[in-house]
Amino acid sequence: SPYDVAQTVDKLKTAFSGANLRVIRAVPYDEGIVEKGRENRKRYIVDACDFNFLNKALAVDPRVGLFLPCRVTVAEHQGKVLVLTINPKRLSAIFNNAELNELCEQMHKLYTDIIEETVL
């Protein structure tokens, strides 16, 4: 991302909203693990969800719960701000479910669009 972590998180939340996903939370990655106030502000997780899509996907294959809702990690590493997420298409290959493949393809496109919207 060409932006700092805080700006990237804000742009990511806006991109999620623009894609009609509800932002569930945006918190430091280590929140709840370290003492309150000592969280690393250079690493965040942002969770968002389209609950209709989630219910449809869970009905096709409950294993989709392993990677939904959408989770994106924003982290500064070696002076660069990275925007990271899993690749639903890769998980689709592992699950070996043709109907799920189509949903994972949709999720891959959605993730790509959201990340592009965030960083461009």
ABEGO torsion letter per residue (X at the ends): XABBAAAAAAAAAAAAAAAGBBBABBBBAABGABBBGABBAABBBBBBBBAAAAAAAAAABAAAAAAOBBBBBBBBBGGBBBBBBBBAAAAAAAAGBAAAAAAAAAAAAAAAAAAAAAAX
